Amino acid sequence: MFKIQNQFKIISIYLFIFLGLLLVNNNLVMANNANSNVNIPRNNNVNNNILTQIRTLHDLLLNEANLFQELYNATRDNLPQDIIINLKNQIRNIHIQSENIRINILSNQ
């Protein structure tokens, strides 16, 4: 029980750090684009694409956090194993999606 609580705390810390780094990187991209007058239309499209991906990533991370809470509650309440496995699979799928979006964001910078 305590091990799961510690894992949730560690995961929430990592998510918080990741979002902070993502915001710092996003501000750097916007600052760099302001210096280049030639590529402004292209850069605006890239920025809009990146912002859309960041919003999608944010929604995925919120969904993942909610699923972690559901998993914690299911474990605490001793729900059937198939429910717990289903929640873990959903979390894993969201994690894969979020990793793909992160890679895509980094490649567009």
Protein Blocks (a to p, Z undefined) as FASTA:
>chain_A
ZZmmmmmmmmmmmmmmmmmmmmmmmmmmmmmmmmpmklmmmmmmmmmmmmmmmmmmmmmm
mmmmmmmmmmmmmmmnopafklmmmmmmmmmmmmmmmmmmmmmmmmmZZ
